[in-house]
Amino acid sequence: MAVEITGRYIGNLKTELTHGPSGAVIRTAAPVDNQGDGSSFSPTDLAATSLGACMLTLIAIVGEREGIDLTGLSFRLEKHMASNPRRISAVPVTIHMPAGLTPEQRKKLENAALTCPVHKSLAPEIDKPVEFVYADAATSDKMSMAEARRASADLRESLEGKITGDSADLIRETRDA
């Protein structure tokens, strides 16, 4: 299936793009580091952004089919440029996944993201690492750190009664620091 997209130059290093089926219009502007004013997405920004948008779209297709709540689903990416020739060199993507997913759901949604046609279409020499961050994993990691601190404090207290001399002084100094 072909989709027609048209574009026209509107001056000041800007273009206006029209999506044929919907009539939706977006504009691009040359970036500041390439003689533009950076007032909108550059063409290479759109290429990078398409990767994140495509990944989220495929996650949503699977999520809706499976009845998975995707509240909180989002992405963040960075577009890195290289020169000689000027091109996209890397697009690291972080996908923030919703809380409460089972391991099976996580696997299905991650697989959906990684089968994104944009990911498969970008040149192989473009570095495209993808990191999935789970809302509840971050919370449980923080709880684990708090639990580890409590366990460490409990261990120090229990050892203080059994250790004498310089070692006991060192433990007290560590606790008080």
C-alpha positions as CSV (number, residue, x, y, z in Angstrom):
1,M,0.0,0.0,0.0
2,A,1.4,3.4,-1.0
3,V,0.7,6.6,1.0
4,E,1.2,9.9,-0.8
5,I,2.9,12.7,1.1
6,T,3.6,16.0,-0.5
7,G,5.9,18.8,0.5
8,R,6.7,22.3,-0.5
9,Y,9.3,24.8,0.3
10,I,7.8,27.8,2.2
11,G,11.0,30.0,2.6
12,N,13.5,30.6,5.4
13,L,14.8,27.0,5.1
14,K,11.4,25.6,6.1
15,T,9.1,23.1,4.4
16,E,5.4,22.2,4.8
17,L,4.4,18.6,4.5
18,T,0.9,17.2,3.8
19,H,-0.2,13.7,4.6
20,G,-2.4,12.7,1.6
21,P,-4.9,10.4,3.3
22,S,-5.7,12.7,6.3
23,G,-4.7,16.2,5.1
24,A,-2.6,16.7,8.3
25,V,0.1,19.2,7.9
26,I,3.5,19.5,9.6
27,R,6.3,21.9,9.1
28,T,10.1,21.4,9.3
29,A,12.9,23.9,9.8
30,A,16.6,23.6,9.3
31,P,18.4,23.2,12.6
32,V,20.5,25.9,14.2
33,D,23.7,24.0,13.5
34,N,22.9,23.9,9.8
35,Q,22.0,27.5,9.0
36,G,18.4,27.3,10.2
37,D,16.5,28.8,13.2
38,G,15.5,25.5,14.8
39,S,11.9,26.7,15.2
40,S,10.5,23.2,14.5
41,F,11.5,19.6,13.9
42,S,14.2,19.3,11.3
43,P,13.9,16.6,8.7
44,T,16.4,14.4,10.6
45,D,14.5,15.1,13.8
46,L,11.4,13.6,12.1
47,A,13.4,10.6,11.0
48,A,14.5,10.0,14.6
49,T,11.1,10.8,16.1
50,S,9.5,8.3,13.7
51,L,11.5,5.6,15.4
52,G,10.0,6.3,18.8
53,A,6.5,6.9,17.5
54,C,6.6,3.7,15.5
55,M,7.7,1.7,18.5
56,L,4.9,3.1,20.7
57,T,2.4,2.5,18.0
58,L,3.3,-1.2,17.7
59,I,3.3,-1.5,21.5
60,A,-0.2,0.0,21.5
61,I,-1.5,-2.3,18.8
62,V,-0.4,-5.3,20.9
63,G,-1.5,-3.8,24.2
64,E,-5.0,-2.9,22.9
65,R,-5.4,-6.4,21.3
66,E,-4.4,-8.0,24.6
67,G,-6.4,-5.6,26.8
68,I,-3.3,-4.2,28.5
69,D,-3.5,-0.9,30.3
70,L,-0.8,1.3,28.7
71,T,-1.2,4.4,31.0
72,G,2.2,6.0,31.3
73,L,3.6,4.6,28.1
74,S,6.1,7.1,26.6
75,F,9.5,7.4,25.0
76,R,12.5,9.7,25.0
77,L,15.2,9.6,22.4
78,E,18.2,11.6,21.4
79,K,19.3,12.2,17.8
80,H,23.1,12.3,17.4
81,M,24.6,13.7,14.2
82,A,27.8,12.9,12.4
83,S,29.6,14.9,9.7
84,N,31.5,14.1,6.5
85,P,28.9,13.3,5.3
86,R,26.3,14.9,7.6
87,R,24.0,12.1,8.8
88,I,22.2,10.6,11.8
89,S,24.8,8.5,13.6
90,A,22.8,7.3,16.7
91,V,19.3,7.3,18.0
92,P,19.3,5.8,21.6
93,V,15.7,5.3,22.6
94,T,14.3,4.8,26.2
95,I,10.7,3.5,26.3
96,H,9.0,4.1,29.6
97,M,6.6,1.2,30.1
98,P,3.5,1.1,32.4
99,A,3.5,-0.5,35.8
100,G,1.9,-3.8,36.5
101,L,2.9,-5.8,33.5
102,T,3.6,-9.5,33.8
103,P,6.8,-11.0,32.5
104,E,4.8,-12.4,29.5
105,Q,3.3,-9.1,28.7
106,R,6.6,-7.3,29.0
107,K,8.1,-9.8,26.5
108,K,5.2,-9.4,24.0
109,L,5.4,-5.6,24.2
110,E,9.2,-5.4,23.9
111,N,9.1,-7.7,20.9
112,A,6.4,-5.5,19.3
113,A,8.6,-2.4,19.7
114,L,11.7,-4.2,18.3
115,T,9.8,-5.3,15.1
116,C,9.0,-1.6,14.3
117,P,9.4,-1.0,10.5
118,V,11.3,2.2,11.1
119,H,13.8,0.4,13.3
120,K,14.3,-2.1,10.5
121,S,14.4,0.6,7.8
122,L,17.1,2.8,9.3
123,A,20.6,2.1,8.0
124,P,22.4,-0.6,9.9
125,E,25.3,1.7,10.7
126,I,23.0,4.0,12.8
127,D,23.4,2.9,16.4
128,K,19.8,2.3,17.7
129,P,20.0,1.0,21.3
130,V,16.6,0.5,23.0
131,E,16.1,0.5,26.8
132,F,12.8,-0.5,28.4
133,V,12.2,1.1,31.8
134,Y,9.3,-0.2,33.9
135,A,7.5,2.1,36.3
136,D,7.2,-0.5,39.0
137,A,10.8,-1.8,38.6
138,A,12.1,1.7,39.5
139,T,9.9,1.8,42.6
140,S,11.0,-1.7,43.7
141,D,14.6,-0.8,43.1
142,K,14.3,2.2,45.4
143,M,12.6,0.0,48.0
144,S,15.4,-2.5,47.7
145,M,18.0,0.2,48.4
146,A,16.1,1.4,51.5
147,E,15.8,-2.2,52.7
148,A,19.6,-2.6,52.0
149,R,20.3,0.5,54.1
150,R,18.2,-0.8,57.0
151,A,19.8,-4.2,56.8
152,S,23.3,-2.6,56.8
153,A,22.4,-0.5,59.8
154,D,21.0,-3.6,61.6
155,L,24.2,-5.5,60.8
156,R,26.4,-2.7,62.1
157,E,24.4,-2.5,65.4
158,S,24.6,-6.3,65.9
159,L,28.4,-6.3,65.2
160,E,29.1,-3.4,67.6
161,G,28.4,-5.5,70.6
162,K,30.7,-8.2,69.4
163,I,33.7,-6.2,68.2
164,T,36.1,-4.2,70.4
165,G,38.9,-1.8,70.0
166,D,39.7,0.0,66.6
167,S,37.1,-2.1,64.7
168,A,34.3,-0.9,66.9
169,D,35.5,2.7,66.6
170,L,35.5,2.4,62.8
171,I,32.0,0.9,62.7
172,R,30.7,3.8,64.9
173,E,32.4,6.4,62.6
174,T,30.8,4.7,59.6
175,R,27.3,4.8,61.2
176,D,27.6,8.4,62.2
177,A,28.9,9.6,58.8
